Amino acid sequence: MSGKEIRKVGGHHSVKAFGDRRWLVPFTATSMITIVLFLVAVLELFSDPDGGNSLSLDLVTFNRREDYSGYFVEPELVKPLSTRRAFEAPRIAYLVSGTKGDGQRMKRILQAIYHPRNQYVVHLDLEAPPRERLELTMFVKGEAVFQEVENVHMIATSNLVTYKGPTMIACTLHAIAVLLKEGKEWDWFINLSASDYPLVPQDDLLHALSKMPRDLNFIENTLQNGWKENQRAKPIIVDPGLYLSKKSEVFWTSQHRPLPTAFKLFTGSAWVMLSRSFLEFCIWGWDNLPRTILMYYTNYISSPEGYFHTVICNSKEFCSTTVNHDLHYIAWDNPPKQHPLILSVKNFDLMVKSGAPFARKFAKDDQVLDKIDNDLLGRKNGRFTPGAWCIGSSQDGADPCIVKGRDSEFRVGARSKSVEDLLHGLLSTNASRNGCCHAGVT
């Protein structure tokens, strides 16, 4: 067959195929059904879940920032994870930490601040000898109330903590992680050392805090500048506690680094009362800010006086929740030096007048602690600070706190009014500056 004939045959069949129109009917029907199903799907996608049609409204506002929130995970994680009703009495989670020689002092402060409504983490660092750690562990395990309520947790694997180093922050974050993992309810976290002591019974403190918004963060803060930039921010330090098994001092490298430009540095007291929602943000970090700043403070001198401060003051979500106070009475030289003064009986009246629920720094077994126990806490040596939860008999010198009553009832005393006055004064000051950190996020 010639090429001309082949082309002729091909052309003949092509004309015949297109001339056969029997396929048009099913093709048209299938196409119409497909188009209808596509339109139904589109309308369903953009329809209002309450039944109305919001297609035009969503299309108009789709380019606005808030409309994108449903497409990312972070806004969902920002929502408070604790759903307990705000009108319930508050709960506090404490970290009580110490080092070699602090075991007895830690027992005393734990008894002074104990309340069955709260949670407690006890950490005696790795420098303490095994015998001292064992004695403290046996005290926690042997106290009947602790065993009944199960709210005192001893860190079994102790951390090596270096003074002024990032290992102090690591220890604090460890304790917070333990408290979150336990899954118990609490509203605020307070860190205390063996050199701290309460100035009010827990009944009075919890009663005063019951009137406060649960998202407040009591953290002394100020924008870091002046001498601290040159002596703290620019030097690079290394904490041997991060990689050695024996304690040694931090050391400085010969290099310096420029000030960060991705965030502002803030500083303040290492003693804080932080909200659970903020600490969930720090530990779980759905925003990378807490991790980024933690990496920065790994080589920063006195990181406990800057880490939480810098995180919260650079966070648009939490900046407005700060209250510029550490809830401690602390006495300083004039002008202030590196370390606070050791408190004694001569400071007692000023402590009481301050309205602060805690004070530091105390020497071991100083007589002022006995005066605080007797005059402010109503506590006898070796016993818990009494509260409404203590319903046992005190006959023949027995400790009424051996028998536990309802932890939601408080025996309110005069110290509660002092704390309330302090808190209300702080909130009034906060309101006058829009409640955000000094020179913080705008």
C-alpha positions, 0 to 999 in steps of 0.5 A: 500500500502506498503512502498516499493510500495510508493517509487516505485510510487514516483520514477516512477513519478519523472522520468516521470517529468524530462523526459518531456522536453516541458518546456525547450523551454519557460524556455530557451527563458525567460532566454535569454531575462532576460540576455539581459535586464540585460546587457542593464541596466548595460551598460546604467548605466555606459555609458557616458552621452555624448554618449561615452562608459566610462565603462572601465574608470569609473571602473579604477578610481572608487576608487579615492576620487573625484569619490565618490562626486556624492554619497554624498550631501555635495559636491553639497551644497558646490557650491555657491548658489548665481548665480549673475554674478561677473561683476555686482557692488557688494552689502554689507549687514550690521549689525548695532547693539547697546544697551541702549543709542545708538539709536541716534548714530545708526541713524547717522551711518545708514545715513552715510553708506546708499546706495540703493544697500546694505542691512541693519539689525538694532538691538537695544538689549533688554537692551534698553528701549521700548521708545528708540526702538520705536523711532528708529523703527519709524525713519526706517519706516518714512524714505521715501527712506528706504520705497521705496527701502525696504532694511532696516530691524529692528529686532522686537524681540530684543536679550539680548546681553552680553558683551564678551559672546556668545550672541553676536555671536548669535545676529550676526548669527540671523542677517545673517539668516534674510538677507539670508531669505530675499532672496536679493542679497549681496556679503559681510557682515559687522558688525558695532556697534554704536561706529564705523563710516565710513571713505569713502562714499559708492560709493567709497567703492563699486567701490573699492570692484568691482575689488575684488574677491567676495569669499574673507573674510576680517578677522584678524586672528592668531593662538591662543597661549600663555596667551590667551590659559590659560585665554580664552580657558581653563576657562569655562564661562556661559552667563546668557543672554542665559537663563535670561530675564535681563542682567547680566555679564558672570561668570566663573565656577571653572572647566577648560577644555583642549584645543581642539584636533579636531580643532585649535583655532584662534583669532582676531578682532570681526569686519569682512567683510565676503563673502556670500558663507562662511556665507551660510556655517556657517548658513546652515552648510552642514558640521558639523564644524560650529555647532561643533565650535559654541557649543564649543564657547558657554562657551568661553570668548570673543567668537566674537573674535574667532568663525568665525576665528576658523571656517574659518581657520579650513575649507579646503574650505574657509581657502584660502579665508582669508585676514588678516585685519578687514578693520578698523582703531583702535588705541591701547596703547603700549603695547596693552591693552584689549580695544582700545583708544577712537579716536579724532581729533588728530587721524584724519590724521592717519585714513585718511592715513590708507586707512581703510573704517571704524574706531572705537572706537568713543565717542558719538557726538565727534567733530571728527565725524563732521570732518569726515562728512565734510572732507571725506563723504561730508555729512551734519547733519541729511542727507545721505552721497551723491552719484551718486544715489542722483539725487534730487535738492539741491536748497534751502538746499534740500537733493538731496538723497530724489530722488533716481537714478540708484544704479549701478552708482558711484561717485568716489572720492579720498577715493576710491583710498586709499581703493584700495591701501589698498586692493591691498597691503593686497592681495599682502601680502596674495599671498606671504603666499599662502592666508591661515590662519597663521598656518592653514589648510594644 
